[in-house]
């Protein structure tokens, strides 16, 4: 009986995380598929090798015949991580290696509000909010301000990392809430009460 080996390698596709993704989860699940051609020899499941930052990992699970997942058992450090995946089919055809680099960010940005001071009493309706959001591992940081629960629109953070926004207060008590959110979705909030 003559057996002719196929020549088409399987194809690896990384589903998540995507390239350049910012993730707040330091045990980010890596999901990928390895698909051989129709009528091919099929994927050699023992050939699937996952490396995280150059180190071969164990514990890669099969979700289905073509889909795999791996969740790190210990937390990844904040910063960039690279996942590399290799696989072959049952005829020994090696897939083109696929890799993806993503960033873990578990720390919310710091948010310093220099003006106004909390519990400020003023006789001027117009007030300027000044601040400096800073994030050690993820930029850019987006800033949102609400005045008495109403969103005050887009806030531009300057090249020097500071922002200013002029608000019009109502007579009596006012609540200003400033929120800084980094690219991984981590947020810090500072409130100011102004009368």
N, C-alpha and C positions, 0 to 999 in steps of 0.2 A: 504494500500500500504506500503510495507516494503522498507526502505531506508538503505542500508549498507554503512557506512562511510569507506572511504579509510584510509589506515594507512601510506602511503608513503609521507614524507614531501617534500616540494619543495626544489630546490637547488639554492642557491645564488652564483653568480659569479661576482666578481668585475673586470671590464674591464680596467678602468683607474681611477686614476693613479695606476701604478703597485707598489708592495711592494718595499720600499727602493728608489723609484724614487726621483730625484731632479727636481723640477719644478721652472721655473722663473716667473710663473704666480701666483700672490697671490689671484686670484679668480679662482683657478683650478676647472674645472668641474669634478664631480664624476659621472662615468657611470657604471651601473651594470645591471645584469639580474636576474630575479627570475622566474624559470621554474618549473612547476609542471609536474608530470608524464603524459604520453599520456593517455587519458581517465579518468584522475583524476578529482577532484572537482574544480580544477583551483585555481589560486593565489587569495587570498583575498587582493585586492589592498589597502584596508584601514588598513591592518596589517603591511604594509611596513614602518619601522621606521629607519631613518638614524640619527646617532649621529656623531658630529664632536667634538673631544676632550671631549667626555663624555656628550655633551649637545645635546638634541633632537632638530633637525632643522625642519623648515617648508618650503614649497615650492618645495618639491620633485615632479618632473614632469614625466609623462609617455611618452616615445618616441614611444613605440609600446605596444602590449599586454604583452610582457615579459621584455622589456627594460625600464630602468628608468634613470633619470639624475638629478643632483642637482648642482647648481652653487651658491657658497656663495655670498650673497648680499653685504657683507662688506669684505674688504681685510683681509686675514689671515696674521698673523705676520710671519716674517722670522723664520725658525726653523722647528722642527718636528710637524706633526699633524697626528692624528689617526682618521680614519673613521670606524664606526661600523654599520653593517646593519643586521636587523632582519626582518623576514616575516613569514607568515603562509598561508596555503591553506584554502579553504572554509570549510573544515572539521576540522579545528583547529589544523592540524599537523604543528608544528613549525619547520622551517628550522634551520639547524646548523648556528649559528651566524658567519658572516664573518667580518674580519677587515683587514685594510691595514694601514701602517704608511708610510708617505712620507715627504719630506723636501721641504719647500718653501725657495727659495734663490733669492732675487730680487737685491742683491748688487754685482756689479762686483768686482773682486779681486783688491787689490792695487798692483801696480807694480813699484818698485824702481830700477832704473838702476844706478849703482855706477860707471861703466866704459863702454864705453868711455864717456867723457864729450861732450856735444853738441858743434858743430862748431870746433871740434878738428882739428888741422893741424899737420900732422905727416910725417916723412920721412921713416917710416917703413910700409911695406905692410901688415905685420901680426899684427892683433889687437885682444885683448880679450874683449868680452862682459861679464860683470858681473852684476848680478841682484838678486832681492829678491821679488818673487811674494808671496802675502799673501792674504788669504781669510778667513774672520772671521767666515763664516757659512758653507763653503763647501771646503772640500779637497778630492782628491788632485787637484792641479792646473796644467794644462799642458801649456808648453811654446813653442812658435814657433818664429823663427827669420828668417827674409828675408834680404838679402843683394842685393840692387839694383833690387828688385823684385823677386829674386831667393830664394826659400826655402832652408834653411841650414840644413835640416834634424832634426832628433829627438834630443831634448834637455832634459837632465836628471836633475831633481830638486833633490838636495841632502837632506839627513835627516835633515840638519840644515835649510832647506828652501831656499837655495841659488843655483844659477846655474852659470856656466861659459861656454863660447863657443869661440873658436879661429876662426877668419875669415881672409881671404886673400883679401885685398882691391885692387882695380884697381887704376891706376894713375888718379888723378883728384878727382872730387866730388863723394862721396859714400853716399848712404842712407841706414841706418840700421833701421829696424822696428821690435820691440819686442812686441809680443802679449801674454798675459796670459789669459787663459780661464778656468773657474771653471766648476764643474760637472753639473751645471744647464745651462751651455752655455753662461753665462755672461762673457764678455771679456773687458780687458783694454789694451790699446796700447800706447807704448812710441816710439818716433822716435829720431834718432840721425843722424846728418849730419857730415861726417868726410871727410876731404880732405887730 
